Amino acid sequence: MESNSTQQQLLNFRAVTISDLNTIIGLYQQQNTSFTESNSLFNHHFGLPLYVAELNNKIVGYSYATIQSEDYCLKTHIDTTFSNYSINESLILESEAFFKNEWQNASNRNLTIAIDQLVNWLNNSNSQN
């Protein structure tokens, strides 16, 4: 049996890269039952992915920023197999620091624009396949 310190050493947090998007989309689809073959367009609920949680170099969750009641909100999607409070809490803490550093001078309008651009890009590139 592995100790908690060994398990935590295998858990890594880092900023999202473009190569992470397929895994992020898979996690999003896993958690959103409304996302089906007939309804496969992304919308503003997809948010702006910020950080990923990796366990043994496998992405097991991600955080994203979204606008809620005219203010930003950080949320996560964690693979149901790996879903646990400590991953979620740590991912939010890492993401909060990253978000404040990267977006400290940006308005929520800029975040909305960034989310809309990402969603439009995903929908347009998805329709090309």
VMD Tcl script that builds the backbone (N, CA, C; Angstrom):
set m [mol new atoms 387]
animate dup $m
set s [atomselect $m all]
$s set {name element resname resid chain x y z} {
  {N N MET 1 A 0.838 -1.174 0.000}
  {CA C MET 1 A 0.000 0.000 0.000}
  {C C MET 1 A 0.888 1.245 0.000}
  {N N GLU 2 A 0.560 2.201 -0.887}
  {CA C GLU 2 A 1.354 3.408 -0.984}
  {C C GLU 2 A 0.957 4.392 0.107}
  {N N SER 3 A 1.935 5.125 0.572}
  {CA C SER 3 A 1.638 6.153 1.565}
  {C C SER 3 A 1.096 7.396 0.872}
  {N N ASN 4 A 0.469 8.280 1.643}
  {CA C ASN 4 A -0.049 9.525 1.084}
  {C C ASN 4 A 1.055 10.371 0.468}
  {N N SER 5 A 2.243 10.379 1.083}
  {CA C SER 5 A 3.327 11.196 0.540}
  {C C SER 5 A 3.779 10.663 -0.818}
  {N N THR 6 A 3.777 9.349 -1.018}
  {CA C THR 6 A 4.123 8.783 -2.312}
  {C C THR 6 A 3.066 9.153 -3.336}
  {N N GLN 7 A 1.789 9.055 -2.964}
  {CA C GLN 7 A 0.715 9.408 -3.883}
  {C C GLN 7 A 0.783 10.884 -4.255}
  {N N GLN 8 A 1.061 11.761 -3.304}
  {CA C GLN 8 A 1.124 13.186 -3.583}
  {C C GLN 8 A 2.310 13.532 -4.468}
  {N N GLN 9 A 3.390 12.801 -4.351}
  {CA C GLN 9 A 4.541 13.042 -5.215}
  {C C GLN 9 A 4.191 12.760 -6.670}
  {N N LEU 10 A 3.234 11.891 -6.914}
  {CA C LEU 10 A 2.846 11.538 -8.260}
  {C C LEU 10 A 1.811 12.506 -8.831}
  {N N LEU 11 A 1.270 13.375 -7.996}
  {CA C LEU 11 A 0.265 14.345 -8.412}
  {C C LEU 11 A 0.958 15.645 -8.795}
  {N N ASN 12 A 0.665 16.122 -9.998}
  {CA C ASN 12 A 1.309 17.318 -10.523}
  {C C ASN 12 A 0.249 18.266 -11.072}
  {N N PHE 13 A 0.466 19.559 -10.907}
  {CA C PHE 13 A -0.415 20.579 -11.463}
  {C C PHE 13 A 0.393 21.453 -12.402}
  {N N ARG 14 A -0.205 21.806 -13.535}
  {CA C ARG 14 A 0.478 22.669 -14.495}
  {C C ARG 14 A -0.550 23.392 -15.355}
  {N N ALA 15 A -0.085 24.428 -16.036}
  {CA C ALA 15 A -0.958 25.191 -16.924}
  {C C ALA 15 A -1.363 24.334 -18.124}
  {N N VAL 16 A -2.550 24.586 -18.625}
  {CA C VAL 16 A -3.080 23.875 -19.791}
  {C C VAL 16 A -2.268 24.243 -21.029}
  {N N THR 17 A -2.040 23.255 -21.887}
  {CA C THR 17 A -1.444 23.483 -23.206}
  {C C THR 17 A -2.437 23.036 -24.264}
  {N N ILE 18 A -2.214 23.446 -25.482}
  {CA C ILE 18 A -3.124 23.094 -26.577}
  {C C ILE 18 A -3.214 21.575 -26.746}
  {N N SER 19 A -2.133 20.864 -26.467}
  {CA C SER 19 A -2.144 19.405 -26.618}
  {C C SER 19 A -3.016 18.714 -25.567}
  {N N ASP 20 A -3.432 19.448 -24.540}
  {CA C ASP 20 A -4.305 18.896 -23.503}
  {C C ASP 20 A -5.775 18.924 -23.897}
  {N N LEU 21 A -6.131 19.650 -24.949}
  {CA C LEU 21 A -7.544 19.906 -25.248}
  {C C LEU 21 A -8.362 18.647 -25.512}
  {N N ASN 22 A -7.805 17.656 -26.189}
  {CA C ASN 22 A -8.583 16.426 -26.428}
  {C C ASN 22 A -8.973 15.748 -25.112}
  {N N THR 23 A -8.046 15.685 -24.174}
  {CA C THR 23 A -8.344 15.090 -22.871}
  {C C THR 23 A -9.341 15.951 -22.105}
  {N N ILE 24 A -9.171 17.259 -22.156}
  {CA C ILE 24 A -10.090 18.174 -21.474}
  {C C ILE 24 A -11.499 18.034 -22.050}
  {N N ILE 25 A -11.598 17.955 -23.360}
  {CA C ILE 25 A -12.908 17.775 -23.999}
  {C C ILE 25 A -13.536 16.460 -23.555}
  {N N GLY 26 A -12.735 15.401 -23.459}
  {CA C GLY 26 A -13.245 14.110 -22.982}
  {C C GLY 26 A -13.777 14.195 -21.561}
  {N N LEU 27 A -13.045 14.881 -20.688}
  {CA C LEU 27 A -13.512 15.055 -19.299}
  {C C LEU 27 A -14.777 15.906 -19.257}
  {N N TYR 28 A -14.836 16.920 -20.081}
  {CA C TYR 28 A -16.027 17.779 -20.145}
  {C C TYR 28 A -17.244 16.956 -20.582}
  {N N GLN 29 A -17.059 16.145 -21.610}
  {CA C GLN 29 A -18.160 15.317 -22.111}
  {C C GLN 29 A -18.585 14.283 -21.072}
  {N N GLN 30 A -17.628 13.731 -20.328}
  {CA C GLN 30 A -17.929 12.755 -19.285}
  {C C GLN 30 A -18.832 13.363 -18.217}
  {N N GLN 31 A -18.639 14.639 -17.915}
  {CA C GLN 31 A -19.367 15.277 -16.830}
  {C C GLN 31 A -20.623 16.021 -17.289}
  {N N ASN 32 A -20.821 16.152 -18.583}
  {CA C ASN 32 A -21.966 16.895 -19.111}
  {C C ASN 32 A -22.828 15.984 -19.964}
  {N N THR 33 A -23.859 15.453 -19.368}
  {CA C THR 33 A -24.732 14.510 -20.069}
  {C C THR 33 A -25.511 15.178 -21.191}
  {N N SER 34 A -25.597 16.508 -21.182}
  {CA C SER 34 A -26.307 17.207 -22.250}
  {C C SER 34 A -25.475 17.268 -23.526}
  {N N PHE 35 A -24.194 16.918 -23.439}
  {CA C PHE 35 A -23.301 16.945 -24.594}
  {C C PHE 35 A -23.403 15.594 -25.302}
  {N N THR 36 A -24.184 15.542 -26.382}
  {CA C THR 36 A -24.431 14.291 -27.107}
  {C C THR 36 A -24.040 14.446 -28.568}
  {N N GLU 37 A -24.140 13.362 -29.324}
  {CA C GLU 37 A -23.858 13.412 -30.763}
  {C C GLU 37 A -24.717 14.459 -31.460}
  {N N SER 38 A -26.001 14.518 -31.119}
  {CA C SER 38 A -26.892 15.469 -31.771}
  {C C SER 38 A -26.716 16.890 -31.243}
  {N N ASN 39 A -26.169 17.029 -30.059}
  {CA C ASN 39 A -25.954 18.340 -29.456}
  {C C ASN 39 A -24.488 18.445 -29.061}
  {N N SER 40 A -23.613 18.549 -30.071}
  {CA C SER 40 A -22.180 18.487 -29.793}
  {C C SER 40 A -21.485 19.834 -29.918}
  {N N LEU 41 A -22.226 20.927 -29.821}
  {CA C LEU 41 A -21.600 22.242 -29.865}
  {C C LEU 41 A -21.248 22.700 -28.454}
  {N N PHE 42 A -20.091 23.321 -28.347}
  {CA C PHE 42 A -19.662 23.877 -27.073}
  {C C PHE 42 A -20.333 25.231 -26.884}
  {N N ASN 43 A -20.495 25.637 -25.630}
  {CA C ASN 43 A -21.031 26.957 -25.328}
  {C C ASN 43 A -20.212 27.558 -24.192}
  {N N HIS 44 A -20.663 28.709 -23.691}
  {CA C HIS 44 A -19.890 29.412 -22.663}
  {C C HIS 44 A -19.706 28.609 -21.376}
  {N N HIS 45 A -20.509 27.577 -21.168}
  {CA C HIS 45 A -20.347 26.740 -19.973}
  {C C HIS 45 A -19.042 25.949 -20.003}
  {N N PHE 46 A -18.466 25.789 -21.197}
  {CA C PHE 46 A -17.177 25.096 -21.318}
  {C C PHE 46 A -16.091 25.875 -20.579}
  {N N GLY 47 A -16.199 27.189 -20.584}
  {CA C GLY 47 A -15.256 28.028 -19.861}
  {C C GLY 47 A -13.904 28.132 -20.541}
  {N N LEU 48 A -12.948 28.651 -19.809}
  {CA C LEU 48 A -11.578 28.791 -20.282}
  {C C LEU 48 A -10.688 27.892 -19.431}
  {N N PRO 49 A -10.254 26.738 -19.970}
  {CA C PRO 49 A -9.396 25.838 -19.196}
  {C C PRO 49 A -8.099 26.530 -18.786}
  {N N LEU 50 A -7.704 26.325 -17.522}
  {CA C LEU 50 A -6.528 26.997 -16.978}
  {C C LEU 50 A -5.416 26.032 -16.576}
  {N N TYR 51 A -5.766 25.053 -15.750}
  {CA C TYR 51 A -4.784 24.176 -15.140}
  {C C TYR 51 A -5.245 22.738 -15.243}
  {N N VAL 52 A -4.279 21.808 -15.301}
  {CA C VAL 52 A -4.607 20.386 -15.274}
  {C C VAL 52 A -3.973 19.748 -14.048}
  {N N ALA 53 A -4.617 18.692 -13.575}
  {CA C ALA 53 A -4.070 17.841 -12.522}
  {C C ALA 53 A -3.652 16.544 -13.191}
  {N N GLU 54 A -2.409 16.149 -12.982}
  {CA C GLU 54 A -1.899 14.909 -13.557}
  {C C GLU 54 A -1.540 13.952 -12.426}
  {N N LEU 55 A -1.917 12.717 -12.589}
  {CA C LEU 55 A -1.539 11.655 -11.674}
  {C C LEU 55 A -0.793 10.620 -12.500}
  {N N ASN 56 A 0.463 10.385 -12.168}
  {CA C ASN 56 A 1.317 9.485 -12.959}
  {C C ASN 56 A 1.337 9.895 -14.425}
  {N N ASN 57 A 1.466 11.182 -14.690}
  {CA C ASN 57 A 1.526 11.758 -16.041}
  {C C ASN 57 A 0.250 11.586 -16.853}
  {N N LYS 58 A -0.858 11.278 -16.204}
  {CA C LYS 58 A -2.153 11.179 -16.872}
  {C C LYS 58 A -3.049 12.290 -16.337}
  {N N ILE 59 A -3.657 13.051 -17.247}
  {CA C ILE 59 A -4.549 14.125 -16.822}
  {C C ILE 59 A -5.795 13.504 -16.217}
  {N N VAL 60 A -6.061 13.879 -14.965}
  {CA C VAL 60 A -7.223 13.342 -14.249}
  {C C VAL 60 A -8.240 14.430 -13.929}
  {N N GLY 61 A -7.914 15.663 -14.262}
  {CA C GLY 61 A -8.846 16.758 -14.026}
  {C C GLY 61 A -8.298 18.053 -14.569}
  {N N TYR 62 A -9.174 19.027 -14.657}
  {CA C TYR 62 A -8.746 20.352 -15.086}
  {C C TYR 62 A -9.623 21.404 -14.422}
  {N N SER 63 A -9.092 22.596 -14.368}
  {CA C SER 63 A -9.853 23.730 -13.849}
  {C C SER 63 A -10.142 24.673 -15.005}
  {N N TYR 64 A -11.182 25.465 -14.808}
  {CA C TYR 64 A -11.524 26.433 -15.843}
  {C C TYR 64 A -12.184 27.644 -15.205}
  {N N ALA 65 A -12.057 28.766 -15.894}
  {CA C ALA 65 A -12.686 30.007 -15.453}
  {C C ALA 65 A -13.932 30.230 -16.285}
  {N N THR 66 A -14.953 30.725 -15.651}
  {CA C THR 66 A -16.192 31.060 -16.332}
  {C C THR 66 A -16.779 32.295 -15.659}
  {N N ILE 67 A -17.742 32.892 -16.325}
  {CA C ILE 67 A -18.417 34.052 -15.759}
  {C C ILE 67 A -19.743 33.591 -15.176}
  {N N GLN 68 A -19.982 34.001 -13.949}
  {CA C GLN 68 A -21.217 33.648 -13.263}
  {C C GLN 68 A -21.678 34.875 -12.486}
  {N N SER 69 A -22.877 35.338 -12.765}
  {CA C SER 69 A -23.416 36.540 -12.116}
  {C C SER 69 A -22.464 37.729 -12.247}
  {N N GLU 70 A -21.933 37.914 -13.438}
  {CA C GLU 70 A -21.054 39.035 -13.786}
  {C C GLU 70 A -19.727 39.047 -13.047}
  {N N ASP 71 A -19.326 37.926 -12.458}
  {CA C ASP 71 A -18.022 37.808 -11.821}
  {C C ASP 71 A -17.412 36.479 -12.254}
  {N N TYR 72 A -16.088 36.396 -12.189}
  {CA C TYR 72 A -15.451 35.142 -12.583}
  {C C TYR 72 A -15.657 34.090 -11.502}
  {N N CYS 73 A -15.610 32.843 -11.936}
  {CA C CYS 73 A -15.761 31.702 -11.043}
  {C C CYS 73 A -14.818 30.617 -11.528}
  {N N LEU 74 A -14.095 29.994 -10.627}
  {CA C LEU 74 A -13.222 28.880 -10.983}
  {C C LEU 74 A -13.911 27.580 -10.616}
  {N N LYS 75 A -13.917 26.663 -11.570}
  {CA C LYS 75 A -14.545 25.355 -11.370}
  {C C LYS 75 A -13.599 24.269 -11.857}
  {N N THR 76 A -13.939 23.024 -11.550}
  {CA C THR 76 A -13.113 21.895 -11.993}
  {C C THR 76 A -13.988 20.792 -12.577}
  {N N HIS 77 A -13.349 19.986 -13.388}
  {CA C HIS 77 A -13.898 18.702 -13.815}
  {C C HIS 77 A -12.824 17.675 -13.484}
  {N N ILE 78 A -13.166 16.714 -12.650}
  {CA C ILE 78 A -12.241 15.653 -12.256}
  {C C ILE 78 A -12.792 14.336 -12.785}
  {N N ASP 79 A -11.926 13.530 -13.382}
  {CA C ASP 79 A -12.327 12.204 -13.850}
  {C C ASP 79 A -12.984 11.469 -12.683}
  {N N THR 80 A -14.158 10.904 -12.923}
  {CA C THR 80 A -14.909 10.251 -11.848}
  {C C THR 80 A -14.117 9.121 -11.193}
  {N N THR 81 A -13.208 8.497 -11.922}
  {CA C THR 81 A -12.370 7.443 -11.357}
  {C C THR 81 A -11.426 7.990 -10.297}
  {N N PHE 82 A -11.003 9.237 -10.457}
  {CA C PHE 82 A -10.012 9.838 -9.567}
  {C C PHE 82 A -10.592 10.928 -8.689}
  {N N SER 83 A -11.886 11.084 -8.748}
  {CA C SER 83 A -12.528 12.184 -8.033}
  {C C SER 83 A -12.305 12.070 -6.539}
  {N N ASN 84 A -11.649 13.065 -6.003}
  {CA C ASN 84 A -11.510 13.155 -4.555}
  {C C ASN 84 A -11.308 14.614 -4.156}
  {N N TYR 85 A -11.632 14.899 -2.955}
  {CA C TYR 85 A -11.636 16.268 -2.462}
  {C C TYR 85 A -10.258 16.923 -2.542}
  {N N SER 86 A -9.205 16.213 -2.213}
  {CA C SER 86 A -7.882 16.840 -2.169}
  {C C SER 86 A -7.405 17.249 -3.560}
  {N N ILE 87 A -7.690 16.459 -4.590}
  {CA C ILE 87 A -7.318 16.849 -5.955}
  {C C ILE 87 A -8.081 18.104 -6.341}
  {N N ASN 88 A -9.384 18.107 -6.091}
  {CA C ASN 88 A -10.220 19.245 -6.449}
  {C C ASN 88 A -9.765 20.509 -5.719}
  {N N GLU 89 A -9.568 20.420 -4.409}
  {CA C GLU 89 A -9.172 21.577 -3.611}
  {C C GLU 89 A -7.805 22.103 -4.047}
  {N N SER 90 A -6.842 21.217 -4.246}
  {CA C SER 90 A -5.501 21.636 -4.668}
  {C C SER 90 A -5.521 22.264 -6.059}
  {N N LEU 91 A -6.309 21.708 -6.946}
  {CA C LEU 91 A -6.412 22.238 -8.301}
  {C C LEU 91 A -7.007 23.648 -8.289}
  {N N ILE 92 A -8.011 23.869 -7.472}
  {CA C ILE 92 A -8.609 25.207 -7.351}
  {C C ILE 92 A -7.581 26.198 -6.796}
  {N N LEU 93 A -6.838 25.800 -5.765}
  {CA C LEU 93 A -5.834 26.697 -5.179}
  {C C LEU 93 A -4.747 27.069 -6.187}
  {N N GLU 94 A -4.247 26.074 -6.925}
  {CA C GLU 94 A -3.229 26.330 -7.951}
  {C C GLU 94 A -3.794 27.248 -9.034}
  {N N SER 95 A -5.027 27.002 -9.431}
  {CA C SER 95 A -5.661 27.768 -10.496}
  {C C SER 95 A -5.932 29.204 -10.083}
  {N N GLU 96 A -6.304 29.386 -8.833}
  {CA C GLU 96 A -6.597 30.734 -8.316}
  {C C GLU 96 A -5.359 31.623 -8.421}
  {N N ALA 97 A -4.224 31.098 -7.998}
  {CA C ALA 97 A -2.981 31.865 -8.072}
  {C C ALA 97 A -2.621 32.168 -9.523}
  {N N PHE 98 A -2.747 31.181 -10.390}
  {CA C PHE 98 A -2.450 31.361 -11.815}
  {C C PHE 98 A -3.389 32.381 -12.435}
  {N N PHE 99 A -4.678 32.256 -12.161}
  {CA C PHE 99 A -5.678 33.153 -12.743}
  {C C PHE 99 A -5.428 34.597 -12.302}
  {N N LYS 100 A -5.191 34.797 -11.029}
  {CA C LYS 100 A -4.958 36.156 -10.535}
  {C C LYS 100 A -3.694 36.752 -11.137}
  {N N ASN 101 A -2.661 35.949 -11.333}
  {CA C ASN 101 A -1.422 36.424 -11.927}
  {C C ASN 101 A -1.604 36.770 -13.404}
  {N N GLU 102 A -2.284 35.906 -14.143}
  {CA C GLU 102 A -2.436 36.093 -15.586}
  {C C GLU 102 A -3.546 37.073 -15.957}
  {N N TRP 103 A -4.582 37.165 -15.139}
  {CA C TRP 103 A -5.751 37.961 -15.488}
  {C C TRP 103 A -5.998 39.120 -14.530}
  {N N GLN 104 A -5.017 39.485 -13.724}
  {CA C GLN 104 A -5.234 40.494 -12.687}
  {C C GLN 104 A -5.683 41.842 -13.225}
  {N N ASN 105 A -5.252 42.215 -14.407}
  {CA C ASN 105 A -5.636 43.512 -14.960}
  {C C ASN 105 A -6.734 43.389 -16.009}
  {N N ALA 106 A -7.224 42.212 -16.204}
  {CA C ALA 106 A -8.244 41.996 -17.229}
  {C C ALA 106 A -9.640 42.125 -16.624}
  {N N SER 107 A -10.535 42.601 -17.439}
  {CA C SER 107 A -11.920 42.697 -16.985}
  {C C SER 107 A -12.630 41.374 -17.249}
  {N N ASN 108 A -13.783 41.209 -16.631}
  {CA C ASN 108 A -14.574 40.008 -16.887}
  {C C ASN 108 A -15.046 39.981 -18.331}
  {N N ARG 109 A -15.169 41.151 -18.942}
  {CA C ARG 109 A -15.532 41.207 -20.362}
  {C C ARG 109 A -14.451 40.523 -21.203}
  {N N ASN 110 A -13.181 40.748 -20.871}
  {CA C ASN 110 A -12.095 40.090 -21.591}
  {C C ASN 110 A -12.152 38.576 -21.418}
  {N N LEU 111 A -12.507 38.121 -20.230}
  {CA C LEU 111 A -12.642 36.685 -19.993}
  {C C LEU 111 A -13.782 36.126 -20.835}
  {N N THR 112 A -14.895 36.839 -20.894}
  {CA C THR 112 A -16.031 36.407 -21.717}
  {C C THR 112 A -15.619 36.316 -23.178}
  {N N ILE 113 A -14.879 37.294 -23.658}
  {CA C ILE 113 A -14.409 37.285 -25.051}
  {C C ILE 113 A -13.486 36.090 -25.288}
  {N N ALA 114 A -12.572 35.830 -24.362}
  {CA C ALA 114 A -11.650 34.694 -24.506}
  {C C ALA 114 A -12.409 33.372 -24.543}
  {N N ILE 115 A -13.410 33.221 -23.677}
  {CA C ILE 115 A -14.219 31.999 -23.668}
  {C C ILE 115 A -14.967 31.858 -24.987}
  {N N ASP 116 A -15.588 32.931 -25.453}
  {CA C ASP 116 A -16.327 32.893 -26.721}
  {C C ASP 116 A -15.419 32.525 -27.884}
  {N N GLN 117 A -14.214 33.083 -27.923}
  {CA C GLN 117 A -13.285 32.768 -28.999}
  {C C GLN 117 A -12.862 31.303 -28.963}
  {N N LEU 118 A -12.586 30.782 -27.779}
  {CA C LEU 118 A -12.203 29.375 -27.655}
  {C C LEU 118 A -13.343 28.466 -28.092}
  {N N VAL 119 A -14.545 28.747 -27.611}
  {CA C VAL 119 A -15.709 27.930 -27.937}
  {C C VAL 119 A -15.973 27.964 -29.452}
  {N N ASN 120 A -15.891 29.140 -30.049}
  {CA C ASN 120 A -16.082 29.244 -31.498}
  {C C ASN 120 A -15.022 28.447 -32.252}
  {N N TRP 121 A -13.783 28.547 -31.807}
  {CA C TRP 121 A -12.701 27.798 -32.447}
  {C C TRP 121 A -12.935 26.294 -32.326}
  {N N LEU 122 A -13.308 25.830 -31.130}
  {CA C LEU 122 A -13.574 24.396 -30.934}
  {C C LEU 122 A -14.735 23.920 -31.804}
  {N N ASN 123 A -15.807 24.701 -31.848}
  {CA C ASN 123 A -16.952 24.310 -32.657}
  {C C ASN 123 A -16.616 24.274 -34.141}
  {N N ASN 124 A -15.837 25.249 -34.616}
  {CA C ASN 124 A -15.469 25.289 -36.027}
  {C C ASN 124 A -14.479 24.196 -36.383}
  {N N SER 125 A -13.516 23.909 -35.514}
  {CA C SER 125 A -12.559 22.852 -35.812}
  {C C SER 125 A -13.191 21.481 -35.657}
  {N N ASN 126 A -14.191 21.366 -34.763}
  {CA C ASN 126 A -14.915 20.109 -34.582}
  {C C ASN 126 A -15.769 19.785 -35.805}
  {N N SER 127 A -16.318 20.805 -36.445}
  {CA C SER 127 A -17.202 20.583 -37.596}
  {C C SER 127 A -16.400 20.206 -38.838}
  {N N GLN 128 A -15.092 20.430 -38.813}
  {CA C GLN 128 A -14.241 20.100 -39.959}
  {C C GLN 128 A -13.943 18.602 -40.033}
  {N N ASN 129 A -14.128 17.877 -38.940}
  {CA C ASN 129 A -13.804 16.436 -38.880}
  {C C ASN 129 A -14.883 15.599 -39.473}
}
mol reanalyze $m
mol bondsrecalc $m
mol representation Tube
mol addrep $m
